[in-house]
Amino acid sequence: MQSARAGLKPKDFWEMDIREWSNYMEGVQLKQEDRWRHTREIMAAIYNTAGANIKAEDLFQLPSEKTEFKPTTLEERIKIAMNYKR
């Protein structure tokens, strides 16, 4: 099922060995992460045109960024929202 969602035809899936399938799926994940990175950059640009001073990396963490995830607190979210409303 995961292979079909990644755009792989059943015939191609069954012709792959486990290494090829693993490499294919890793490529799909990297491509999707690149799309999220792009989205994050656009979000930061929008915030920053409104006067905020936000780095794209501060908005949300991507899977390849191995730092410990710390959810934002309500106060931090309010501060971000207030910066955006300027």
Distance bins in CASP14 RR format, pairs under 12 A and 6 or more apart:
PFRMAT RR
TARGET T0000
AUTHOR 0000-0000-0000
RMODE 2
METHOD distances of the structure
MODEL  1
1 7 0 0 0 0 0 1 0 0 0 0 0
1 8 0 0 0 0 0 1 0 0 0 0 0
1 10 0 0 0 0 0 1 0 0 0 0 0
1 13 0 0 0 0 0 1 0 0 0 0 0
2 8 0 0 0 0 1 0 0 0 0 0 0
2 13 0 0 0 0 1 0 0 0 0 0 0
2 21 0 0 0 0 1 0 0 0 0 0 0
2 22 0 0 0 0 0 1 0 0 0 0 0
2 24 0 0 0 0 0 1 0 0 0 0 0
2 25 1 0 0 1 0 0 0 0 0 0 0
2 28 0 0 0 0 1 0 0 0 0 0 0
2 29 0 0 0 0 0 1 0 0 0 0 0
3 9 0 0 0 0 1 0 0 0 0 0 0
3 10 1 0 0 1 0 0 0 0 0 0 0
3 11 0 0 0 0 0 1 0 0 0 0 0
3 12 0 0 0 0 1 0 0 0 0 0 0
3 13 1 0 1 0 0 0 0 0 0 0 0
3 14 0 0 0 0 1 0 0 0 0 0 0
3 15 0 0 0 0 0 1 0 0 0 0 0
3 16 0 0 0 0 1 0 0 0 0 0 0
3 20 0 0 0 0 0 1 0 0 0 0 0
3 21 1 0 0 1 0 0 0 0 0 0 0
3 22 0 0 0 0 0 1 0 0 0 0 0
3 24 0 0 0 0 1 0 0 0 0 0 0
3 25 1 0 0 1 0 0 0 0 0 0 0
3 28 0 0 0 0 1 0 0 0 0 0 0
4 10 1 0 0 1 0 0 0 0 0 0 0
4 11 0 0 0 0 0 1 0 0 0 0 0
4 12 0 0 0 0 0 1 0 0 0 0 0
4 13 0 0 0 0 1 0 0 0 0 0 0
4 25 0 0 0 0 0 1 0 0 0 0 0
4 28 0 0 0 0 0 1 0 0 0 0 0
5 13 0 0 0 0 0 1 0 0 0 0 0
5 25 0 0 0 0 0 1 0 0 0 0 0
5 28 0 0 0 0 1 0 0 0 0 0 0
5 29 0 0 0 0 0 1 0 0 0 0 0
5 32 0 0 0 0 0 1 0 0 0 0 0
6 12 0 0 0 0 0 1 0 0 0 0 0
6 13 0 0 0 0 1 0 0 0 0 0 0
6 16 0 0 0 0 0 1 0 0 0 0 0
6 21 0 0 0 0 1 0 0 0 0 0 0
6 22 0 0 0 0 0 1 0 0 0 0 0
6 24 1 0 0 1 0 0 0 0 0 0 0
6 25 1 0 0 1 0 0 0 0 0 0 0
6 26 0 0 0 0 0 1 0 0 0 0 0
6 27 0 0 0 0 1 0 0 0 0 0 0
6 28 1 0 1 0 0 0 0 0 0 0 0
6 29 0 0 0 0 1 0 0 0 0 0 0
6 30 0 0 0 0 0 1 0 0 0 0 0
6 31 0 0 0 0 1 0 0 0 0 0 0
6 32 0 0 0 0 1 0 0 0 0 0 0
7 13 0 0 0 0 1 0 0 0 0 0 0
7 24 0 0 0 0 1 0 0 0 0 0 0
7 25 0 0 0 0 0 1 0 0 0 0 0
7 27 0 0 0 0 0 1 0 0 0 0 0
7 28 0 0 0 0 1 0 0 0 0 0 0
7 31 0 0 0 0 0 1 0 0 0 0 0
8 14 0 0 0 0 0 1 0 0 0 0 0
8 15 0 0 0 0 0 1 0 0 0 0 0
8 16 0 0 0 0 1 0 0 0 0 0 0
8 20 0 0 0 0 0 1 0 0 0 0 0
8 21 0 0 0 0 1 0 0 0 0 0 0
8 24 1 0 0 1 0 0 0 0 0 0 0
8 25 0 0 0 0 1 0 0 0 0 0 0
8 27 0 0 0 0 0 1 0 0 0 0 0
8 28 0 0 0 0 1 0 0 0 0 0 0
9 15 0 0 0 0 1 0 0 0 0 0 0
9 16 0 0 0 0 0 1 0 0 0 0 0
9 24 0 0 0 0 0 1 0 0 0 0 0
10 16 0 0 0 0 0 1 0 0 0 0 0
12 20 0 0 0 0 1 0 0 0 0 0 0
12 21 0 0 0 0 1 0 0 0 0 0 0
12 24 0 0 0 0 1 0 0 0 0 0 0
13 20 0 0 0 0 1 0 0 0 0 0 0
13 21 1 0 0 1 0 0 0 0 0 0 0
13 24 0 0 0 0 1 0 0 0 0 0 0
13 25 0 0 0 0 0 1 0 0 0 0 0
14 20 0 0 0 0 0 1 0 0 0 0 0
14 21 0 0 0 0 1 0 0 0 0 0 0
15 21 0 0 0 0 1 0 0 0 0 0 0
15 24 0 0 0 0 0 1 0 0 0 0 0
16 22 0 0 0 0 1 0 0 0 0 0 0
16 23 0 0 0 0 1 0 0 0 0 0 0
16 24 1 0 0 1 0 0 0 0 0 0 0
16 25 0 0 0 0 0 1 0 0 0 0 0
17 23 0 0 0 0 0 1 0 0 0 0 0
17 24 0 0 0 0 0 1 0 0 0 0 0
18 24 0 0 0 0 0 1 0 0 0 0 0
18 25 0 0 0 0 0 1 0 0 0 0 0
19 25 0 0 0 0 0 1 0 0 0 0 0
19 26 0 0 0 0 0 1 0 0 0 0 0
20 26 0 0 0 0 0 1 0 0 0 0 0
20 27 0 0 0 0 0 1 0 0 0 0 0
21 27 0 0 0 0 0 1 0 0 0 0 0
21 28 0 0 0 0 0 1 0 0 0 0 0
22 28 0 0 0 0 0 1 0 0 0 0 0
22 29 0 0 0 0 0 1 0 0 0 0 0
23 29 0 0 0 0 0 1 0 0 0 0 0
23 30 0 0 0 0 0 1 0 0 0 0 0
24 30 0 0 0 0 0 1 0 0 0 0 0
24 31 0 0 0 0 0 1 0 0 0 0 0
25 31 0 0 0 0 0 1 0 0 0 0 0
25 32 0 0 0 0 0 1 0 0 0 0 0
26 32 0 0 0 0 0 1 0 0 0 0 0
26 33 0 0 0 0 0 1 0 0 0 0 0
26 63 0 0 0 0 0 1 0 0 0 0 0
26 64 0 0 0 0 0 1 0 0 0 0 0
27 33 0 0 0 0 1 0 0 0 0 0 0
27 34 0 0 0 0 1 0 0 0 0 0 0
27 64 0 0 0 0 0 1 0 0 0 0 0
28 34 0 0 0 0 0 1 0 0 0 0 0
28 35 0 0 0 0 0 1 0 0 0 0 0
29 35 0 0 0 0 0 1 0 0 0 0 0
29 36 0 0 0 0 0 1 0 0 0 0 0
29 62 0 0 0 0 0 1 0 0 0 0 0
29 63 1 0 0 1 0 0 0 0 0 0 0
29 64 0 0 0 0 1 0 0 0 0 0 0
30 36 0 0 0 0 0 1 0 0 0 0 0
30 37 0 0 0 0 0 1 0 0 0 0 0
30 62 0 0 0 0 0 1 0 0 0 0 0
30 63 0 0 0 0 1 0 0 0 0 0 0
30 64 0 0 0 0 1 0 0 0 0 0 0
31 37 0 0 0 0 0 1 0 0 0 0 0
31 38 0 0 0 0 0 1 0 0 0 0 0
32 38 0 0 0 0 0 1 0 0 0 0 0
32 39 0 0 0 0 0 1 0 0 0 0 0
32 62 0 0 0 0 1 0 0 0 0 0 0
32 63 0 0 0 0 1 0 0 0 0 0 0
32 64 0 0 0 0 0 1 0 0 0 0 0
33 39 0 0 0 0 0 1 0 0 0 0 0
33 40 0 0 0 0 0 1 0 0 0 0 0
33 60 0 0 0 0 0 1 0 0 0 0 0
33 61 0 0 0 0 0 1 0 0 0 0 0
33 62 1 0 1 0 0 0 0 0 0 0 0
33 63 1 0 0 1 0 0 0 0 0 0 0
33 64 1 0 0 1 0 0 0 0 0 0 0
33 65 0 0 0 0 1 0 0 0 0 0 0
34 40 0 0 0 0 0 1 0 0 0 0 0
34 41 0 0 0 0 0 1 0 0 0 0 0
34 62 0 0 0 0 1 0 0 0 0 0 0
34 63 0 0 0 0 0 1 0 0 0 0 0
34 64 0 0 0 0 0 1 0 0 0 0 0
35 41 0 0 0 0 0 1 0 0 0 0 0
35 42 0 0 0 0 0 1 0 0 0 0 0
35 62 0 0 0 0 0 1 0 0 0 0 0
36 42 0 0 0 0 0 1 0 0 0 0 0
36 43 0 0 0 0 0 1 0 0 0 0 0
36 56 0 0 0 0 0 1 0 0 0 0 0
36 57 0 0 0 0 0 1 0 0 0 0 0
36 59 0 0 0 0 0 1 0 0 0 0 0
36 60 0 0 0 0 1 0 0 0 0 0 0
36 61 0 0 0 0 0 1 0 0 0 0 0
36 62 1 0 1 0 0 0 0 0 0 0 0
36 63 0 0 0 0 1 0 0 0 0 0 0
36 64 0 0 0 0 0 1 0 0 0 0 0
36 65 0 0 0 0 0 1 0 0 0 0 0
37 43 0 0 0 0 0 1 0 0 0 0 0
37 44 0 0 0 0 0 1 0 0 0 0 0
37 56 1 0 0 1 0 0 0 0 0 0 0
37 57 0 0 0 0 1 0 0 0 0 0 0
37 59 0 0 0 0 0 1 0 0 0 0 0
37 60 0 0 0 0 0 1 0 0 0 0 0
37 61 0 0 0 0 0 1 0 0 0 0 0
37 62 1 0 0 1 0 0 0 0 0 0 0
37 63 0 0 0 0 0 1 0 0 0 0 0
37 64 0 0 0 0 1 0 0 0 0 0 0
37 65 0 0 0 0 1 0 0 0 0 0 0
38 44 0 0 0 0 0 1 0 0 0 0 0
38 45 0 0 0 0 0 1 0 0 0 0 0
38 56 0 0 0 0 1 0 0 0 0 0 0
38 62 0 0 0 0 0 1 0 0 0 0 0
39 45 0 0 0 0 0 1 0 0 0 0 0
39 46 0 0 0 0 0 1 0 0 0 0 0
39 56 0 0 0 0 1 0 0 0 0 0 0
39 59 0 0 0 0 1 0 0 0 0 0 0
39 60 0 0 0 0 1 0 0 0 0 0 0
39 62 0 0 0 0 0 1 0 0 0 0 0
40 46 0 0 0 0 0 1 0 0 0 0 0
40 47 0 0 0 0 0 1 0 0 0 0 0
40 54 0 0 0 0 0 1 0 0 0 0 0
40 55 0 0 0 0 1 0 0 0 0 0 0
40 56 1 0 1 0 0 0 0 0 0 0 0
40 57 1 0 0 1 0 0 0 0 0 0 0
40 58 0 0 0 0 1 0 0 0 0 0 0
40 59 1 0 1 0 0 0 0 0 0 0 0
40 60 1 0 0 1 0 0 0 0 0 0 0
40 61 0 0 0 0 1 0 0 0 0 0 0
40 62 1 0 0 1 0 0 0 0 0 0 0
40 65 0 0 0 0 0 1 0 0 0 0 0
41 47 0 0 0 0 0 1 0 0 0 0 0
41 48 0 0 0 0 0 1 0 0 0 0 0
41 54 0 0 0 0 0 1 0 0 0 0 0
41 55 0 0 0 0 1 0 0 0 0 0 0
41 56 1 0 1 0 0 0 0 0 0 0 0
41 57 0 0 0 0 1 0 0 0 0 0 0
41 58 0 0 0 0 0 1 0 0 0 0 0
41 59 0 0 0 0 1 0 0 0 0 0 0
41 60 0 0 0 0 0 1 0 0 0 0 0
41 62 0 0 0 0 0 1 0 0 0 0 0
42 48 0 0 0 0 0 1 0 0 0 0 0
42 49 0 0 0 0 0 1 0 0 0 0 0
42 56 0 0 0 0 1 0 0 0 0 0 0
42 59 0 0 0 0 0 1 0 0 0 0 0
43 49 0 0 0 0 0 1 0 0 0 0 0
43 50 0 0 0 0 0 1 0 0 0 0 0
43 52 0 0 0 0 0 1 0 0 0 0 0
43 54 0 0 0 0 1 0 0 0 0 0 0
43 55 0 0 0 0 0 1 0 0 0 0 0
43 56 1 0 0 1 0 0 0 0 0 0 0
43 57 0 0 0 0 0 1 0 0 0 0 0
43 58 0 0 0 0 0 1 0 0 0 0 0
43 59 1 0 1 0 0 0 0 0 0 0 0
43 60 0 0 0 0 1 0 0 0 0 0 0
43 80 0 0 0 0 0 1 0 0 0 0 0
43 84 0 0 0 0 0 1 0 0 0 0 0
44 50 0 0 0 0 0 1 0 0 0 0 0
44 51 0 0 0 0 0 1 0 0 0 0 0
44 52 0 0 0 0 1 0 0 0 0 0 0
44 53 0 0 0 0 1 0 0 0 0 0 0
44 54 1 0 1 0 0 0 0 0 0 0 0
44 55 1 0 0 1 0 0 0 0 0 0 0
44 56 1 1 0 0 0 0 0 0 0 0 0
44 57 0 0 0 0 1 0 0 0 0 0 0
44 58 1 0 0 1 0 0 0 0 0 0 0
44 59 1 0 0 1 0 0 0 0 0 0 0
44 60 0 0 0 0 0 1 0 0 0 0 0
44 80 0 0 0 0 0 1 0 0 0 0 0
44 83 0 0 0 0 0 1 0 0 0 0 0
44 84 0 0 0 0 0 1 0 0 0 0 0
45 51 0 0 0 0 0 1 0 0 0 0 0
45 52 0 0 0 0 0 1 0 0 0 0 0
45 54 0 0 0 0 1 0 0 0 0 0 0
45 55 0 0 0 0 0 1 0 0 0 0 0
45 56 0 0 0 0 1 0 0 0 0 0 0
45 59 0 0 0 0 0 1 0 0 0 0 0
46 52 0 0 0 0 1 0 0 0 0 0 0
46 54 0 0 0 0 1 0 0 0 0 0 0
46 56 0 0 0 0 0 1 0 0 0 0 0
46 59 0 0 0 0 0 1 0 0 0 0 0
46 83 0 0 0 0 0 1 0 0 0 0 0
46 84 0 0 0 0 1 0 0 0 0 0 0
47 53 0 0 0 0 1 0 0 0 0 0 0
47 54 1 0 1 0 0 0 0 0 0 0 0
47 55 0 0 0 0 1 0 0 0 0 0 0
47 56 0 0 0 0 1 0 0 0 0 0 0
47 58 0 0 0 0 1 0 0 0 0 0 0
47 59 1 0 0 1 0 0 0 0 0 0 0
47 79 0 0 0 0 0 1 0 0 0 0 0
47 80 1 0 0 1 0 0 0 0 0 0 0
47 81 0 0 0 0 0 1 0 0 0 0 0
47 82 0 0 0 0 0 1 0 0 0 0 0
47 83 1 0 0 1 0 0 0 0 0 0 0
47 84 1 0 1 0 0 0 0 0 0 0 0
47 85 0 0 0 0 0 1 0 0 0 0 0
47 86 0 0 0 0 0 1 0 0 0 0 0
48 54 1 0 0 1 0 0 0 0 0 0 0
48 55 0 0 0 0 1 0 0 0 0 0 0
48 56 0 0 0 0 1 0 0 0 0 0 0
48 58 0 0 0 0 0 1 0 0 0 0 0
48 59 0 0 0 0 0 1 0 0 0 0 0
48 80 0 0 0 0 0 1 0 0 0 0 0
48 83 0 0 0 0 1 0 0 0 0 0 0
48 84 0 0 0 0 1 0 0 0 0 0 0
48 86 0 0 0 0 0 1 0 0 0 0 0
49 83 0 0 0 0 0 1 0 0 0 0 0
49 84 0 0 0 0 1 0 0 0 0 0 0
49 86 0 0 0 0 0 1 0 0 0 0 0
50 80 0 0 0 0 0 1 0 0 0 0 0
50 81 0 0 0 0 0 1 0 0 0 0 0
50 82 0 0 0 0 0 1 0 0 0 0 0
50 83 1 0 0 1 0 0 0 0 0 0 0
50 84 1 0 1 0 0 0 0 0 0 0 0
50 85 1 0 0 1 0 0 0 0 0 0 0
50 86 1 0 1 0 0 0 0 0 0 0 0
51 80 0 0 0 0 0 1 0 0 0 0 0
51 82 0 0 0 0 0 1 0 0 0 0 0
51 83 1 0 0 1 0 0 0 0 0 0 0
51 84 0 0 0 0 1 0 0 0 0 0 0
51 85 0 0 0 0 1 0 0 0 0 0 0
51 86 1 0 1 0 0 0 0 0 0 0 0
52 58 0 0 0 0 0 1 0 0 0 0 0
52 59 0 0 0 0 0 1 0 0 0 0 0
52 79 0 0 0 0 1 0 0 0 0 0 0
52 80 1 0 0 1 0 0 0 0 0 0 0
52 81 0 0 0 0 1 0 0 0 0 0 0
52 82 0 0 0 0 1 0 0 0 0 0 0
52 83 1 1 0 0 0 0 0 0 0 0 0
52 84 1 0 1 0 0 0 0 0 0 0 0
52 85 0 0 0 0 1 0 0 0 0 0 0
52 86 1 0 0 1 0 0 0 0 0 0 0
53 79 0 0 0 0 0 1 0 0 0 0 0
53 80 0 0 0 0 0 1 0 0 0 0 0
53 83 1 0 0 1 0 0 0 0 0 0 0
53 84 0 0 0 0 0 1 0 0 0 0 0
53 86 0 0 0 0 0 1 0 0 0 0 0
54 60 0 0 0 0 0 1 0 0 0 0 0
54 72 0 0 0 0 0 1 0 0 0 0 0
54 76 0 0 0 0 0 1 0 0 0 0 0
54 79 0 0 0 0 0 1 0 0 0 0 0
54 80 1 0 0 1 0 0 0 0 0 0 0
54 81 0 0 0 0 0 1 0 0 0 0 0
54 83 1 0 0 1 0 0 0 0 0 0 0
54 84 0 0 0 0 1 0 0 0 0 0 0
55 80 0 0 0 0 0 1 0 0 0 0 0
56 62 0 0 0 0 0 1 0 0 0 0 0
56 65 0 0 0 0 0 1 0 0 0 0 0
57 64 0 0 0 0 0 1 0 0 0 0 0
57 65 1 0 0 1 0 0 0 0 0 0 0
57 67 0 0 0 0 1 0 0 0 0 0 0
58 65 0 0 0 0 0 1 0 0 0 0 0
58 67 0 0 0 0 0 1 0 0 0 0 0
58 70 0 0 0 0 0 1 0 0 0 0 0
58 72 0 0 0 0 1 0 0 0 0 0 0
58 76 0 0 0 0 1 0 0 0 0 0 0
58 79 0 0 0 0 0 1 0 0 0 0 0
58 80 0 0 0 0 1 0 0 0 0 0 0
58 83 0 0 0 0 0 1 0 0 0 0 0
59 65 0 0 0 0 0 1 0 0 0 0 0
59 72 0 0 0 0 1 0 0 0 0 0 0
59 76 0 0 0 0 0 1 0 0 0 0 0
59 77 0 0 0 0 0 1 0 0 0 0 0
59 80 0 0 0 0 1 0 0 0 0 0 0
59 84 0 0 0 0 0 1 0 0 0 0 0
60 69 0 0 0 0 1 0 0 0 0 0 0
60 70 0 0 0 0 0 1 0 0 0 0 0
60 71 0 0 0 0 0 1 0 0 0 0 0
60 72 0 0 0 0 1 0 0 0 0 0 0
60 80 0 0 0 0 0 1 0 0 0 0 0
61 67 1 0 0 1 0 0 0 0 0 0 0
61 68 0 0 0 0 1 0 0 0 0 0 0
61 69 1 0 1 0 0 0 0 0 0 0 0
61 70 0 0 0 0 1 0 0 0 0 0 0
61 71 0 0 0 0 0 1 0 0 0 0 0
61 72 0 0 0 0 0 1 0 0 0 0 0
62 69 0 0 0 0 0 1 0 0 0 0 0
63 69 0 0 0 0 0 1 0 0 0 0 0
70 76 0 0 0 0 1 0 0 0 0 0 0
71 77 0 0 0 0 1 0 0 0 0 0 0
72 78 0 0 0 0 1 0 0 0 0 0 0
72 79 0 0 0 0 1 0 0 0 0 0 0
72 80 1 0 0 1 0 0 0 0 0 0 0
72 81 0 0 0 0 0 1 0 0 0 0 0
73 79 0 0 0 0 1 0 0 0 0 0 0
73 80 0 0 0 0 0 1 0 0 0 0 0
74 80 0 0 0 0 0 1 0 0 0 0 0
74 81 0 0 0 0 0 1 0 0 0 0 0
75 81 0 0 0 0 0 1 0 0 0 0 0
75 82 0 0 0 0 0 1 0 0 0 0 0
76 82 0 0 0 0 0 1 0 0 0 0 0
76 83 0 0 0 0 0 1 0 0 0 0 0
77 83 0 0 0 0 0 1 0 0 0 0 0
77 84 0 0 0 0 0 1 0 0 0 0 0
78 84 0 0 0 0 0 1 0 0 0 0 0
78 85 0 0 0 0 0 1 0 0 0 0 0
79 85 0 0 0 0 0 1 0 0 0 0 0
80 86 0 0 0 0 0 1 0 0 0 0 0
END
